[in-house]
Amino acid sequence: MSDNAAASELDTAPEEVKLAVDLIFLLESHQIEPRVALAALEIVKTDLQAKLA
């Protein structure tokens, strides 16, 4: 798949997929350890679930 095709698919992807790709890029570019990233995401998940309640 070419970069243009991948970019086009991402442009039409659901918002949660776009956000997931951005988050993965951010975590990898800052060399965040997977264990630390998962712990932080659990905190974020809990916070967001509280906001929905």
Phi and psi in degrees as a GROMACS rama.xvg file:
@    title "Ramachandran Plot"
@    xaxis  label "Phi"
@    yaxis  label "Psi"
@TYPE xy
-77.8983  163.71  SER-2
-61.3943  -36.0241  ASP-3
-65.9235  -40.8123  ASN-4
-66.7036  -41.4136  ALA-5
-64.3331  -41.9196  ALA-6
-63.8837  -40.3497  ALA-7
-64.2723  -42.3048  SER-8
-64.2703  -38.8476  GLU-9
-67.3911  -36.6064  LEU-10
-60.6681  -32.2825  ASP-11
-99.8767  2.00281  THR-12
-72.2578  157.621  ALA-13
-60.294  154.389  PRO-14
-57.1683  -37.8528  GLU-15
-66.6631  -30.4544  GLU-16
-70.692  -43.5614  VAL-17
-59.3121  -43.7807  LYS-18
-64.6737  -42.2067  LEU-19
-61.0117  -43.1803  ALA-20
-62.305  -43.9611  VAL-21
-62.0559  -43.3366  ASP-22
-64.9897  -43.069  LEU-23
-60.0451  -45.9028  ILE-24
-60.0368  -44.9078  PHE-25
-61.2177  -47.4167  LEU-26
-63.7779  -43.9285  LEU-27
-68.9104  -40.0768  GLU-28
-68.4292  -23.5533  SER-29
-99.1182  7.63443  HIS-30
51.431  46.0413  GLN-31
-77.6256  129.867  ILE-32
-62.915  138.081  GLU-33
-53.6216  -39.8591  PRO-34
-61.3298  -42.6063  ARG-35
-68.3118  -42.0095  VAL-36
-61.5473  -44.2464  ALA-37
-65.0463  -38.8485  LEU-38
-64.4215  -42.3773  ALA-39
-65.4543  -39.6117  ALA-40
-66.0049  -32.9049  LEU-41
-63.9828  -39.4638  GLU-42
-63.8368  -44.9591  ILE-43
-62.7044  -43.6965  VAL-44
-59.3592  -46.177  LYS-45
-61.2743  -43.0886  THR-46
-63.1737  -46.0409  ASP-47
-67.224  -37.9897  LEU-48
-64.3338  -36.779  GLN-49
-64.5817  -35.5413  ALA-50
-69.6577  -27.638  LYS-51
-82.6482  -16.4828  LEU-52
